[in-house]
């Protein structure tokens, strides 16, 4: 077996942080997708990973030398209700590797069998959700969003029982780490201050080393996580991305998008958009994502109180001050991203109102979120007119807004062509359209046809390019193609 240079820092933490166990072998593993480029970045040999030995490892049938398989413990608020013990119920962390750039990455098998945290589940994953996470996480990476990655997808040769029998699969997920807000909550719920301290020290060393130089390293850590989450969610908002299940156990301390489940991208703009079938009250709707992020960060701050100061009142005051800085992180990043999407390289005092005006016109006109910004990029090279107006069912509000926008652009130095090119670099043409994803999954799961899956992956790998011949992948859904609900797939 080819050696993989594992260096398992999380497994060196106290034993109460995880359960040690091997994945449960599967009957007949078949590799259906390998991310060769990502493998190379991680210093792994793609040819070996695609060999029978490599596929056996990716399925969990063999354990490579140096691995130390564990299921990690964590708690979490799920739709506002606290569960003191969740943990990896169907995922096993094989170990950590150092990429070619020196960064540390987890290698995790998702769908690898039951663990002590499975809560009566079978620990398995169905092929559809595995391919879905592969598609969306790789699309997010291509869009420049911080995210977990997909290294491989393997079918198991065994069915999994959900409402019906579905083909089973294992996803090899790569992440900066799998530490969550819920990991901190796990130790806080048990009054385990030493566990909290060990966890915080590990996170500082692994993700936020600058916090170690702060006068209060744990407060520095809290500030850093607040900033990372503000940056991440601001990026989501400017792409129309809806995570769908922003429970605290699904929030990465490293500031990466994780646990895609019922995620989706908006078609026509509406801040109340919800796709997740289990989000009946719209808790995690598109427009609620920023306040929910602050709510989640407040739960992190609560868990960290014993580390911030021995005096509870002082600790609460420090936490409140840190949380009060969230808006100061989030709003400027959000505005700057929207400003660049609109071709404005400089700051103007009315820019926030200009962005808000466009979003209101889009909502009234039921305009497609992604195509509105992309067509504005093309229209920016024109003195007047263009094709963006065609996206609005009620274009009058857009006409008023467009006049304001063009007036604002006169204060910019860039030429029309330069502005168009800059806007096209931040306004994608291709996103994982829900109906396109579902079509690809249906072909793979029901007919064993992975052609649409492969085509979709290839298109989404270059989201900002025109890609002649694939314009159908950029089109919004027809009425009969609309996906109204997405599912966790657990």
N, C-alpha and C positions, 0 to 999 in steps of 0.2 A: 504493500500500500504506500502511495506517495505521502510523505510527511507533510502535515499542515502545521505551521508554527503557531500553535495556540499559546496565548498568554492570558490566563483566566483570572483577571483581577477581582471580579465580583464573587467568584467562588472562594476567594481568600477572606471574604468577610465572615462574620460568625455564622454558625450553622443554622441559626434561626431565621436567616435571610432567605432560605431556599430549602427545597427538598431535593436530595440527590437521587436520580433514577435515570435509567436508559429509556430511549424511545421504544415503543412496541413495534416489532417487525411487521411488515406487510407481506401480502401473498405474492404479488407479481408486479413489482415496480417498473414503470415505463417513463422515461424522461420525455415530457412533451414540450418543454421550453427551458433553455439555458441562456442566461445573460452573460455571454462571453466577454463583453466589454467590461462589465462590472467585475467579473471574476479576475480579469487582468489587473484592474485597479486595486484589487485586494491582494494581489500577489499570488493568486491561485491559478492553477493550470486548467484552462477550459477543456483541453483534450482529455485530461484525466477525469475531470468532473463528468464528462460525457461517456466515460468508459463504464463497463459493468460495475467495477469497484466504486467509481464515483457516484453512480446512480444509487447503489446500495447505501452509501453514506447519506445522500440527499433524501432517501426514503426513510432513514432511521434504522435500516437493517444491520448496519455495521457502525461501529464507533471508531473514528480515526484516532491514532495515537496522539496523546496530548490533550484530547478533549476531556471535559469534565461536565457531563450533561446534568443540568439542573432545571427545575421549575421554580420560578421566583415567587415570593410571597408579596402580596399587596392587598390593600383595602380599596374603598372608593365610594363616592356618592354617585348613584345611578338614578338619573332623573330626579335628583334632589334628595333621595333617600339613602342613608348611609348603610353600607355593608362592611362590617369590620374585617371580614376575611373573604377575599376573592382569589387572586393569584392566577398563575398560568394553568388554566384548566385543560388546554389542548395544545400547548406549545412547550417545547423543551429547548433551552439554550445549550447548544453544543459547546460553545466557548467563544473566545475573542481572538481576533487576528489584528495585526498591524498592517494597514494598507501601505502602498508604495510611497504615499506622502507622509507616513509616520503616524497617521491617525488610527485610533482604535475603533474596531467595529465588532458588534455582536453577530454571531451566526446562529440563527434560531430556526428550528423546524416547527412549523405551524400545522397542526393536524396530525401530530406524531403519537397520539395515543393518550390514555387517561393518566392523570397525575393525582396526587393527594388533594389538589385544588379543583378537581373536575366537577364537584357538586352533582354527582349522579349522571353527568354527561359521559359520552363515549370517547371524548378526547380527539375525535376525528373531524375532518373538514371535507366538505363536498367540492367537487371540481369547479362548479360555477363560481362560488365565492373566492376560491384560490385564484382562478383566472382573472376575476374582477379586480382583486387587489393587485395582481401583477400589472394589469392594464393601467389602473389609475395611479398607482404609486410611481410607475415608470413615466407616465405622462406628466405627473407633477414634477418629477426630477428634470424632465426636458423643459418644463416651463420655468425652471429656476427656483422652485419652491423647496424649502427644506423638508425632507421626507425620509421615511424608511424606504428601502429598496427591495426589489425582488431579484433574487439570484437564480432561482430555478423553480419549476413546477413539475411534480412527478405524480402520475396516477398510481394508485395502489393495487388495482385489480380486485378491490373489495368494495362492496356497496356500503353506503352509510344510510341509516334510517332517519328520515325527517318526516314530512307528511307522506312522502313516498320514498322508495329506494333510489338513491342517487350515486353516481360514481364517486368514489373517494379519491382524495388527492392530498399531497403535502406541499406546502409552500416553504421554500427556504428564504427567510426574511433577513435582511441586513439592516442594522441600525447603529447609530452612534452609541446607544445603550437602550435598554428596555425599562429604565427607571422612570417611574411615573409619579405624579402628585400622590396617587394612591399608595405608593411605596412609603412615603413619609407618613401618610395617615395610618398605615398599618402599625407602625411602631408607636405613634402618638396615642392610638386607641388603647394600647396596652400599657401606657405609662412607661414605656421603655426608652428612657432618655439616653442611655448609653447606646442603644441601637440607633436612635435618631442621630446622635453625634457621629457614630461610625459611618452612617449613610451620608450625612452631610459632608463629612471629610472626604469620602470617596467621590462624591459628585463634584466637589470643588477641585480635587486633584484631576479628575477625568474630564470635566467639561468647562469649568470656570476658574482656572488657576489664578486669574487676576484677583479674584475675591480673597485669596489667601493673604494678599498684601493690604487689604482694607483694615481700618482700625477695628472693625467688627466683622470678621470673615463670614459669619453666618448671615448677618444683615446684608453683606455684600453679595452673598449667594442668592438671597431672596430678591434683591434688586436685579441681579443678572437674569434670573428666571422670568421675572416680570417683564424685563426688556425683551427677552427672547420670544416670549409668548405674544407680546404686543406686535413685534415685527412679523411673526408668522401669521397671525390672524389678519393683520392689515393686508398682507399679500393675498390671503384667501379672498378677502372682500373685493379686491380689485380684479379678481378672475371669476367671480361669481360662483366660487366653490362653497359647498355646504357639507360640512363634515357629517352631520346627522346624529351623532351620538357622543356629544362632548361631556361624557361622564369623567370624573376626576381620575379614574383608572385608565382613561384613554387619552391622557394629557402627558406628553413626554417632557421630562425635566430638561432634556437636551434642546427643546424647542423645535422638534421635528414633527411633521404630521404622521400620526400613527393610528392603526386600527381603523381601516377604511370602512368596513361594514356597509352601512346603507348610504354612503356618501353619494353626492351627485353634483352636477354643474347646472346652474340655472339656464333655461332657455330665455323666455321673455322675462324682463326685469320686474320683480315684485319682492320687496323686502320681507314679506310674510311667507315666502316660498318654503315649503317643507316637502321632503320626499320620503323620509323614513316612516315606514308603516307603524312603528311603535311610538313615534312622537306625536301622539294624538292631540296634544295641547299646543304644539308648536314651540316647545321650550327651546329647541335648537334650530329654529328657523334662521334663514340667512341673516336677517337684520338683528337677531338676538345674539349672534356669535360674539361681538365685542363685550356686551355686559355679562354674558355667561363666562367668558374668559376671565373677567375680573372676579366673578363669583368663585370660580375654580381656584384662582390665585389666592383668594381670601381663605379658602380651605387649606391651602398650603401654608399660608402665614399662621393660621391657627395651630397647625401641626408643629410648626417650628418655634412656637412661643417659648418653650423651655430653653431653647438654644440662644434666643435673642437677648435675654436678661434673666437673672435669677428673680428679680422683682417682677411679678406678673403685670402690674400696672405699667411699669416702664416698658416691658416687652410688648404689651398691647399698643402702647403709644408709638413705639418704633415700627410695629407692623402696619399700623394705620397710616403712618407717614409714608412708608414704602408703597403701600397700595394706592395712596393718593397720587403717586407719581405715574401710575399706569396711563392715565389719559395723556400726560405729557410725553410719554413714549409713543403711544398709539396714534394719536391724532396727527402729529407732524409726519409720521411715516405714511399713514393712509393718504393724507393730502398730497404728499410728494409723489407717491405712486400714481395717484389719479392725475396730478398735474402733468407728469411725464406721458401718461396715456393720451392726454389732450394736446401734446406737442408744446408744452410750456416749459422752457428750460430755466426761466427765472421765476421768482415769487412775486405775486401780486396780492394786494390786500383783499381783493374780492374773489380770489380763486376758489375758496371754499363754497361761496354762494354760486359760483359758476358750475362747479361740480354738482352741487345739490340740484341746481336747475335742470341739468341734463338728466339726472336720475329721475326727477319728477316727470319730465317730459317722456322719458322712456317708459315709466310705469303707466302713464296715461295713454300712451300710444301702443302699449304692449310690444315694445321693440325688443328684439333679441339682444341680450347683454353683450355677448362676445362679438357679434357682427357689427353692432353699432360702433364700437371703438375701432374695429378693423377698418370699416368703411370711412370713418372719420380720418383715419390715417391716410387713406387714398385721396379723400376729398381735400386734405390739408395742402396738397400741391396745386390745387385749383384756386383761382381768384374767387370764384363763386360756383354754386351748384355742386353736383355730385350725386352719388347713389345712396347715401345714408338715409336721406329723407324717405326713400321707398320702404324702409323697415317700419315706419310709424303708421299705425292705423288712423291716428289723429295727428297729422303732421304740423298743424298750426303752432302748437307749443314748441315743437322742434325748430320751426322757422324763426320764432322769436329768439330762442336760445342760440341758434347758429349765428345770428347777426351779432349777438354779444360776444360769442367765441371768436369770430373773425376779427372783431374790433380788438379783442384782447391780444390776438396773435400779431397784430401790427406793431406791438411793443417788443416783439422778439427779433433777434438779429438773424436767425437762420433763414435760409431761402426755403421756398415751398418744397423743393425736392429734398433738401436736408431734413426738414421737419418730417416729411412723409417717411423717410428712411428711419429716422429715430423713433417715430411712433410705431412703425411696423416691427421694430425690435422689442417692443414691450406689449404689443397688442396681438395676441395669437389669432391665427385663422382657424386652427384646429384644436379642439378640446375633446375630451372623452364624452361626446354627446350620449346621453342616456340611451336613446333608441339604438345607436350604433353599438354600444357596449352590449345591450341585451341581444341584438341580432348575432353578434359574434359569439356570445356565450351559448345561445340556443343552438347554433350550428355545432359548436364543440361538444356540448353536453349531450344533446339529443341525437346527433348524427355522426359524431366523431370526426367532424370536418373542422380542422383548425385553420383553414385558409382565411376566413374572415378575421379571426383572432390575429393571425400573423400580419395581415394587411393593415389592420387597425393599429397594431403596435408600430409598424413601420411609419405610418402617417403621423402618429402622435409623437414620434421621436424627433420630428422637425416641425414643431407647432407654428413657427413664425414664417415658414417658407410657403410659397404659393402652391407647389406640387401639382402641376397640370395633370389632369386625369383623375384626380381625387377630390374634385370640388364637391362631390356628393357627401363626403365626410365632413364638410364644413357647413352644410345646410341644416337649418333648424328642422325639427320634425314636422311632418304633416300632422293634421289633427288625429288621424288614425294611428300615427306612430308614437304619439306622446306617451311617455312613461310617467304615470301618476304616483307610483309608490315604489320604494326600494326596500330591500330587506337585509337584515344582518347576516343571514345565511349560517347562523351557528347551529 
